[in-house]
Amino acid sequence: MNFTNTITINRPPAEVFAFLADLENLPRWNYALSETRKISEGPVGVGARYLQTRTLPSRSEETLEVTAFEPDRLLALRGPLGPFESEVSYVLTAAGSGTTLSNTMDLRPTGAARLIAPLAGSRVKSAVAANLDALKQLLEHRV
């Protein structure tokens, strides 16, 4: 399953990227996560690894790896997300004084999820869109 959600955030790309690139912020705007923490040494960039705790659709731990890191422009990740193997990218472009954020998800179901994936596609895309809206609200209302 592959889809893209796009949203405009009334904050400059540098601010949006800085918040996104600190993956420990993920649980603040992704309702399915309770914790994300960096488990690799060194600065955030390609190869950095994170362990996150998912609470939905079921409790699990996942390890994500940063696969692309271009400040203020592109962040990409790879790893399991619930019942899916995933490749995720966030592409940022300036939009006036704000940022257009395009989030592309390439999700490959594993195990029993293969049976329900065709039916769950629109629901997963909607859930990701809701998380992006939470990110927008969080960034636009930060003091």
ZIKA-V358810 format. One record per backbone hydrogen bond with DSSP energy under -0.5 kcal/mol. NH is the residue of the N-H (numbers start at 1). CO is the residue of the C=O. If there is no record, write none. Layout:
nh->NH co->CO
nh->NH co->CO
This chain:
nh->3 co->105
nh->5 co->103
nh->7 co->101
nh->9 co->7
nh->9 co->99
nh->11 co->9
nh->15 co->12
nh->16 co->12
nh->17 co->13
nh->18 co->14
nh->19 co->15
nh->20 co->16
nh->21 co->17
nh->22 co->18
nh->23 co->21
nh->25 co->22
nh->26 co->23
nh->28 co->25
nh->29 co->25
nh->29 co->26
nh->30 co->26
nh->31 co->29
nh->33 co->30
nh->34 co->53
nh->35 co->53
nh->37 co->51
nh->39 co->49
nh->40 co->49
nh->47 co->66
nh->48 co->45
nh->50 co->64
nh->51 co->37
nh->52 co->50
nh->52 co->62
nh->53 co->35
nh->54 co->52
nh->54 co->60
nh->55 co->32
nh->56 co->32
nh->60 co->54
nh->62 co->52
nh->64 co->50
nh->64 co->62
nh->65 co->78
nh->66 co->48
nh->67 co->76
nh->68 co->76
nh->70 co->74
nh->71 co->69
nh->73 co->70
nh->74 co->70
nh->75 co->90
nh->76 co->68
nh->77 co->88
nh->78 co->65
nh->79 co->86
nh->80 co->63
nh->81 co->84
nh->84 co->81
nh->85 co->108
nh->86 co->79
nh->87 co->106
nh->88 co->77
nh->89 co->104
nh->90 co->75
nh->91 co->102
nh->92 co->73
nh->92 co->90
nh->93 co->100
nh->95 co->98
nh->98 co->95
nh->99 co->9
nh->100 co->93
nh->101 co->7
nh->101 co->99
nh->102 co->91
nh->102 co->100
nh->103 co->5
nh->103 co->101
nh->104 co->89
nh->104 co->102
nh->105 co->3
nh->106 co->87
nh->107 co->1
nh->107 co->105
nh->108 co->85
nh->109 co->107
nh->110 co->83
nh->113 co->110
nh->114 co->111
nh->115 co->112
nh->116 co->112
nh->117 co->113
nh->119 co->116
nh->120 co->116
nh->121 co->117
nh->124 co->120
nh->125 co->121
nh->126 co->122
nh->127 co->123
nh->128 co->124
nh->129 co->125
nh->130 co->126
nh->131 co->127
nh->132 co->128
nh->133 co->129
nh->134 co->130
nh->135 co->131
nh->136 co->132
nh->137 co->133
nh->138 co->134
nh->139 co->135
nh->140 co->136
nh->141 co->137
nh->142 co->139
